[in-house]
Amino acid sequence: MVIQLNPEPEEQDEQILADFPEDELLEITRVERQKKSDHRYIIHFGAYQLAVHEDVMIKYRMITGSSFMKTDLEEIVVADERQRAYVEGLRYLERKPRTSQEMARRLREKEIGETIIAEVLLRLQQERLLDDPLYAKQWAEQRMTNQRKGKLWIRQELREKGIDKSLISEALENITPEQELESALQTGRKKWNLIRGDVNDKRRKTGAFLMRRGFSGDMVRQVLNILRQEEDFEGEDEDIYFPD
């Protein structure tokens, strides 16, 4: 899956460290936990201060008495931004699985830089926390089995979620014609039995209903033929065309 990245905004470390002196060794004078945050700390360098995640603080041994140059702090700010993005990504995954594009969109909403987004996406993919092929497969199966949606509907949904076309095709290939027919037949039969009127009314309305749910014209015709046989109705039927 290739994520389209937006142009990189102004480097965040330049904004955060704009007032820090260039060629001066800066000693940490105080470390305090940030209010309303259990995992972020404010690092004081005399008149200057910098907020970082505790993991970053530990990694760079940012304790009282330690000294850093501004160039060191620029590296730390980037590491903190990367950690902030990763934690935000984990939070976003708590409720349900996400696609890579959904994750990228979420991180942009949190004003994460594009370079960091790319790095975090790669990390989450390597950890199998983002898995577009698996997501597409499970989504297709769930929508077909539980929601009784057709392949056309499922394909469009996965496109909107940013899944690559080849992955969508692979996911849909895992659904057999028999499975799709069974899904269409179950939801079609329910609709058929709710319609009052003659068999032509039932065929017309049930066919339109199935088309709206993303089933192909060929699949709709198969279902209507089965339902017509189940109806055991004698007489001529109006010829209704359902396009592929």
C-alpha positions in Angstrom: 0.0 0.0 0.0 1.5 3.3 -1.0 0.4 6.3 1.0 0.4 9.7 -0.7 2.3 12.1 1.6 1.7 15.8 1.7 4.5 18.3 1.4 6.6 18.4 4.6 5.7 21.4 6.8 8.3 23.5 8.6 10.5 21.3 10.8 8.9 21.2 14.3 12.3 21.1 16.1 13.1 24.6 14.6 9.9 26.0 16.1 10.2 24.4 19.5 13.9 25.2 19.9 13.8 28.6 18.2 14.8 30.5 21.4 17.5 28.1 22.5 21.1 29.3 22.2 23.1 27.8 19.3 26.6 27.1 20.7 26.1 26.8 24.4 26.0 23.7 26.6 22.6 23.6 28.2 22.3 21.9 31.6 19.1 20.4 32.9 18.1 22.2 36.1 14.8 20.6 36.8 12.5 17.8 35.6 8.8 17.8 36.4 5.8 15.7 35.3 3.5 17.6 32.9 0.1 18.3 34.4 -2.7 16.1 33.0 -0.3 13.7 31.5 1.2 10.7 33.1 3.8 10.1 30.4 5.2 13.5 29.5 7.8 15.5 31.4 8.9 19.1 31.2 12.7 19.4 31.0 14.0 22.8 32.3 17.3 24.2 31.1 17.3 27.3 33.3 15.1 29.8 31.4 14.4 27.3 28.6 12.2 24.3 28.7 11.2 21.3 26.6 8.4 18.7 26.9 9.2 15.1 26.0 7.6 11.6 26.4 9.0 9.6 29.3 10.4 7.0 27.0 12.4 9.6 25.2 13.5 11.1 28.5 14.8 7.7 29.6 16.4 6.9 26.3 18.5 10.1 26.3 19.1 10.1 30.1 17.5 13.5 30.5 18.0 13.9 34.3 19.0 16.9 36.4 22.6 17.8 35.8 22.9 16.3 32.3 24.0 18.7 29.6 23.0 18.9 25.9 23.8 21.1 22.9 21.0 22.5 20.8 21.9 20.0 18.0 21.4 17.2 20.5 18.0 18.6 21.5 17.0 18.8 17.8 17.5 15.1 17.6 15.5 14.6 20.8 12.6 16.7 19.5 12.3 14.5 16.4 12.5 11.4 18.5 9.7 12.8 20.7 7.6 13.6 17.8 8.1 10.1 16.5 7.1 8.6 19.8 4.0 10.9 20.1 2.9 9.8 16.7 3.4 6.1 17.6 1.4 6.5 20.8 -1.4 8.3 19.0 -1.4 5.5 16.4 -1.8 2.9 19.2 -4.7 4.8 20.7 -6.4 5.0 17.3 -6.1 1.2 17.0 -7.6 0.5 20.4 -11.3 0.4 19.2 -10.9 -1.5 15.9 -8.4 -2.3 13.1 -7.5 0.5 10.7 -6.1 0.8 7.2 -2.8 2.5 6.5 -4.6 5.4 4.8 -7.0 5.8 7.8 -4.0 5.9 10.1 -2.2 8.5 8.0 -5.2 10.7 7.9 -5.6 10.4 11.7 -1.9 11.4 12.3 -2.3 14.4 10.0 -5.3 15.6 12.0 -2.9 15.5 15.0 -0.5 17.7 13.0 2.2 15.1 12.7 4.8 15.8 10.0 4.8 13.7 6.8 8.2 12.1 7.4 7.2 11.0 10.9 3.9 9.6 9.6 5.8 7.5 7.0 8.1 6.1 9.7 5.2 5.3 12.1 3.2 3.6 9.4 6.2 1.4 8.6 6.7 0.6 12.2 3.1 -0.3 12.7 3.1 -2.4 9.6 6.3 -4.3 10.7 4.6 -5.0 14.0 1.5 -6.2 12.1 -0.6 -3.7 13.9 -1.4 -2.3 10.4 -2.1 -5.0 7.9 -4.0 -3.9 4.8 -4.2 -7.4 3.2 -5.6 -9.0 6.4 -8.0 -6.0 6.9 -9.4 -6.3 3.4 -9.9 -10.0 3.7 -11.7 -9.8 7.1 -13.7 -6.8 6.0 -14.9 -8.6 2.9 -15.9 -11.7 4.8 -17.7 -9.8 7.5 -19.7 -7.6 5.1 -20.7 -10.5 3.0 -21.6 -12.8 5.9 -23.0 -10.5 8.5 -24.2 -7.5 6.5 -25.3 -9.4 3.3 -23.5 -6.9 1.0 -22.5 -7.8 -2.5 -19.0 -7.7 -4.0 -19.6 -4.4 -5.8 -20.6 -2.7 -2.5 -17.6 -4.2 -0.7 -15.2 -3.1 -3.4 -16.3 0.5 -3.1 -16.0 0.5 0.6 -12.5 -0.8 0.6 -11.5 1.8 -2.1 -12.8 4.5 0.2 -10.7 3.1 3.0 -7.6 3.4 0.8 -7.0 -0.3 0.2 -4.9 -1.0 -2.9 -6.9 -2.3 -5.9 -4.8 -5.5 -6.0 -5.5 -6.2 -2.3 -9.2 -5.6 -2.9 -9.3 -8.1 -5.7 -7.4 -10.7 -3.7 -9.9 -10.3 -0.8 -12.9 -10.6 -3.0 -11.4 -13.7 -4.7 -11.5 -15.4 -1.4 -15.3 -15.2 -1.5 -16.7 -18.1 -3.6 -19.7 -17.6 -5.9 -21.5 -20.1 -3.7 -20.9 -17.9 -0.6 -22.1 -14.8 -2.4 -25.2 -16.6 -3.8 -26.1 -17.8 -0.3 -25.7 -14.3 1.1 -27.8 -12.7 -1.7 -30.4 -15.4 -1.4 -30.9 -15.0 2.3 -31.3 -11.2 2.1 -33.3 -11.5 -1.1 -35.7 -14.1 0.3 -36.4 -11.8 3.3 -37.2 -8.9 1.1 -39.3 -11.0 -1.3 -41.5 -12.3 1.6 -42.1 -8.7 2.8 -43.4 -7.5 -0.5 -47.2 -7.5 -1.2 -48.3 -7.9 -4.8 -47.9 -10.4 -7.6 -44.7 -12.2 -8.5 -43.7 -9.5 -11.0 -43.8 -6.8 -8.2 -41.7 -9.1 -6.0 -39.2 -9.7 -8.8 -38.9 -6.0 -9.6 -38.6 -4.7 -6.1 -36.4 -7.6 -4.8 -34.1 -7.2 -7.8 -33.7 -3.5 -7.3 -33.1 -4.1 -3.6 -30.3 -6.6 -4.3 -28.7 -4.3 -6.9 -28.5 -1.5 -4.3 -26.7 -3.8 -1.9 -24.0 -4.4 -4.4 -24.9 -7.7 -6.0 -24.2 -8.1 -9.8 -26.9 -8.4 -12.3 -26.0 -12.1 -12.9 -26.2 -12.8 -9.2 -29.5 -11.0 -8.9 -31.0 -13.1 -11.8 -29.9 -16.3 -10.1 -31.6 -15.3 -6.9 -34.8 -14.2 -8.5 -35.0 -17.5 -10.4 -34.7 -19.5 -7.2 -37.2 -17.3 -5.4 -39.6 -17.6 -8.3 -39.4 -21.4 -8.1 -39.9 -21.3 -4.4 -43.0 -19.1 -4.9 -44.4 -21.9 -7.1 -46.4 -19.4 -9.0 -48.0 -20.3 -12.4 -48.4 -17.7 -15.1 -46.4 -15.5 -17.3 -43.8 -13.2 -15.8 -42.9 -9.8 -16.9 -39.4 -9.7 -18.5 -37.2 -7.6 -16.2 -33.7 -6.6 -17.2 -30.9 -6.3 -14.5 -27.6 -5.1 -16.0 -24.3 -6.6 -15.0 
